[in-house]
Amino acid sequence: MSVAQRRERERAQRHRLIITAARELAEAEGWEAVTTRRLAERVEYSQPVLYSHFSGKDAIVRAVALEGFEELTTQVRRARQTAAPEGGDPAAPTAALHAVGSAYLEFAATRPALYQAMFVLPTDLAFASDETPPPLRAAFEEFVAAFDDHVPNAPLHAEVFWSALHGLASLARGGRIPPEHQRVRLDLLVARFLG
């Protein structure tokens, strides 16, 4: 291994370490606790080293959010494919949509700081545009896939369904609606979309 390859590998490891530390700190104490000073202490590198990887906290939140979208995509895809495997079961659209919604709500409830980085904190991530990063596109495509062939204009239905799920997740997290009734709400939502 050349010196340049070793340095690049070490740089990638530091980058990964910073993102992991930010996520852990945010989950434990909230995003307000995530500062470059605290991260530098936690990863045992100087603040200039952190700034050589990220321009500041916003860039760290962006990196965490992108990682979150990759994880959300994996979780939602697995749920959708498990609920409605290929084969043409007439109940598959309802099962797939319910599974996607359930996976999304579980993700939001079990990873609150990650969810906040993805959907609440300000970032420069572009949604629904030519500049939308691939992890965001992949997550959205899982929602579209739950509707494909079952409703006209699946992408529009996917947007509205995702928006409703985000509302349910945010209201439950904020204590505005009782979280224990999320399954009933999801049943109602799916029924409204697929009748």
N, C-alpha and C positions, 0 to 999 in steps of 0.2 A: 504494500500500500504506500502510495506516495505521500509526501508531507502535505500536499494540497488536498488530497483525498481525506487524510486524517483530520485536517483542520475543518474541512467541510462537514465531516461526520460529527465532530465535536460541536460545531456551530448548530447543526440540526438537533443535537441532543440538548444543548442549552435552550434553544427555541422551544422544544417540547417541554422541558423542565419549567420554563417560565409560564407557558400556557397551563400546565397542570397545576402549578402553584397558585395561579390566579383563580382557577376554578375551585380549588380546595378552599382557599381563603374566602372567596365569595359565598360558597355553600355554607361555610362555618360562621361567617360574620357579616355577610352582605357585601354588595359591591362597593359601598362607601368605604369599607375597610381596605379595599384593593388600591394601594398606592404604589408608585414605583419604589419608594423607600422601603415599604413593607415587603414587597416582592424581592427586592435586592437582598434584604436580610434573610428572607426565607430560602432563596436559592443559593445564597452565599456567593453572590457576584456583586460587583459595584453597579451603581446606577448607570454609569456610562456604558457598561456592558449591556444592560437592559435596553438602553436607548440605541445600541447598535443593532438590536433585533426589532424593536418596536419604537415608533415615534412618540408614544405616550400611552396613557390608559385607554383612549379610544381605539387605538390600533390593537391593543390586547383584547378588548371586548369584541372587536371585529373577528379576531382569530378564534376566540372562544365560541362566538356565534356560528361561525362557519363549521367548526367542529360539531357543534350542537345540531346543525342541520343534517350533517352526515349521520349522526346517531339517530335523529328522528326518522330519517329516511329508512334506515335499516329496521328500526322498530315497527314502523307503519307498514313497510313492505312485508315483513315477516307475518304480521297480523293479518294483512289482506290476503296473502297467498295461503295461509293456513285456513282461514275462514272460507275461502272460495277457490279451491284448487281448480285447475283446468278440468272441464268435463261437462259443463252446461247445466248444472243443477239450477232449477228455477228459483230456488231460495238464495242462490249465490250473491246476487246484487245486494240484497238486504244484509246478509251475513258479512259481506266484504265491507260495506259502508259502516256497519256497526263496529266491526273489528278495527277499522281505521280510526273511527271516532274514539273508541275505547283506548286504543294505544296512544293516541294523541293526548287525551285527558290524563292518562296515567303518566306519560312523559312529563307533562306540565306539573303535575302534583308531586312527582318524586324527584324532580331536578329543578327546583324553583329558581336558583341563581342562573343556571344555564338557560332556562326558559326566558328569564328576564333579559339576559344578554341578547337572545335571539329576537325578542319581540317588544321589549319595553324600553331598554336603554337606547339612546340615540347612537346610530352608527351610519356609516356611509354606504351600507349595503343597499344596492338597488333591487327593488322588487318589481316584477312584471315589466321589465324593460330589456333592451338589448344588452345591457351591462350586468344583468342578473348573473351572479356567480353560479357555476354548475351545482354546488350542493343545495342551493335554494331551488333551482329548477328541478332537481331530482326529487326533492320533498314534495313539491307541488304536483309533479307527475304521478306520484303515488295516490294523491287525492283524485286526480283525473281518472286514473286507472280504476278506482272504485266505482266510478260512474260510467265509464266507457261502455258503449253499446246499449245502455239502459235508459239513457235520457238524451234528448237533443242538447247540443251545446254543453258537453261535459265540463269543459274548462270553466264556464261561468258558474255552473252548479258547484264545482269544486271550490271556487273562490268563496261563494256564499256559505257553503258548508264549513270550510276552514274558518271563516270569520265568526260563524256562530260558535264553533268549538273554542275559538280564542276567547270569545266573550264568556262562555261558561267557565273556562279555566281561570280567567282573570277574576271574575266575580267570586268564584269559590275560594280562590287564593286570598282575596281581599276580605273574606268573611261576609260578603254581601248576600250570598246565597249559601244554604247549608251544603257542604260538600258531600254529605252522605246520600244525597238524592241525585247524584250525577248520572247514574245508570238510567233512572226514570226519565231524566231530561234527554239523555242520548236516545232512548227508545222513541220518545216523542219527536225528536229532530229527524231521525232516520225515517220514521213513518211519514213525516211531512214531505220529505224529499222523494221517497219512493212509493208512497201510498200503500 
